[in-house]
Amino acid sequence: MITEEDKGKLKSVLGHNYTISVQDYLFKMGHRNTHGKPFTQTHIRQVMNGYQSHKVIEDAIYAVAESEEQNVKKKKQQLEKIAS
């Protein structure tokens, strides 16, 4: 389950519109709910806010956050190259 501390860190990396990114990631990885449909943004928010626990969604949130952090680092490196 995502703790309050983790939630704050994740939201600072992902921003406020993280549900679409996580939903896209889950869809690309082929993860679906028990009815065979894509996970809803509401379900993703409930997991992020700690109201529900769901291992697949939690893993997806962390994966998207890690990917976003790497993108930010790459952009910083590119800016440093341009500036020098």
C-alpha positions as CSV (number, residue, x, y, z in Angstrom):
1,M,0.0,0.0,0.0
2,I,1.2,3.5,-0.8
3,T,2.0,5.5,2.3
4,E,1.3,9.2,2.8
5,E,5.0,9.9,2.5
6,D,5.3,7.9,-0.7
7,K,2.2,9.6,-2.1
8,G,3.7,13.0,-1.6
9,K,7.0,12.1,-3.3
10,L,5.2,10.3,-6.2
11,K,2.9,13.3,-6.8
12,S,5.8,15.7,-6.8
13,V,7.4,13.6,-9.6
14,L,4.2,12.7,-11.5
15,G,2.3,15.9,-11.2
16,H,-1.5,16.1,-10.7
17,N,-2.5,14.5,-14.0
18,Y,-0.7,11.2,-13.3
19,T,-3.7,8.9,-13.8
20,I,-3.7,9.0,-17.6
21,S,0.0,8.1,-17.7
22,V,-0.5,5.2,-15.3
23,Q,-3.6,4.0,-17.2
24,D,-1.7,4.1,-20.5
25,Y,1.2,2.1,-18.9
26,L,-1.2,-0.5,-17.6
27,F,-2.9,-0.8,-20.9
28,K,0.4,-1.2,-22.8
29,M,1.5,-3.9,-20.4
30,G,-1.7,-5.7,-20.9
31,H,-3.0,-5.4,-17.4
32,R,-6.8,-5.3,-17.0
33,N,-9.3,-5.5,-14.2
34,T,-11.2,-8.7,-13.3
35,H,-13.8,-7.9,-16.0
36,G,-11.2,-7.7,-18.7
37,K,-11.5,-3.9,-19.1
38,P,-8.8,-1.3,-18.5
39,F,-8.4,0.0,-15.0
40,T,-10.3,3.2,-14.4
41,Q,-8.7,6.5,-13.4
42,T,-10.8,6.4,-10.3
43,H,-9.4,3.0,-9.2
44,I,-5.8,4.4,-9.9
45,R,-6.5,7.4,-7.7
46,Q,-7.9,5.3,-4.9
47,V,-4.8,3.2,-4.9
48,M,-2.5,6.3,-5.0
49,N,-4.4,7.8,-2.1
50,G,-4.3,4.7,0.0
51,Y,-8.0,3.8,0.0
52,Q,-7.4,0.5,-1.8
53,S,-4.4,-1.7,-2.2
54,H,-3.6,-3.2,-5.6
55,K,-0.2,-4.6,-6.3
56,V,-0.3,-4.2,-10.1
57,I,-1.5,-0.6,-10.0
58,E,1.1,0.3,-7.3
59,D,3.9,-1.2,-9.4
60,A,2.6,0.7,-12.4
61,I,2.6,4.0,-10.4
62,Y,6.2,3.4,-9.3
63,A,7.3,2.4,-12.8
64,V,5.8,5.6,-14.4
65,A,7.4,7.7,-11.7
66,E,10.8,6.2,-12.3
67,S,10.4,6.7,-16.0
68,E,9.4,10.3,-15.5
69,E,12.4,10.9,-13.2
70,Q,14.7,9.5,-15.9
71,N,13.1,11.8,-18.5
72,V,13.7,14.8,-16.3
73,K,17.4,13.8,-15.8
74,K,17.9,13.4,-19.6
75,K,16.3,16.9,-20.2
76,K,18.7,18.4,-17.6
77,Q,21.7,16.8,-19.2
78,Q,20.6,18.1,-22.6
79,L,20.2,21.6,-21.3
80,E,23.7,21.4,-19.7
81,K,25.1,20.3,-23.1
82,I,23.4,23.2,-24.8
83,A,24.5,25.7,-22.2
84,S,28.2,24.7,-22.3
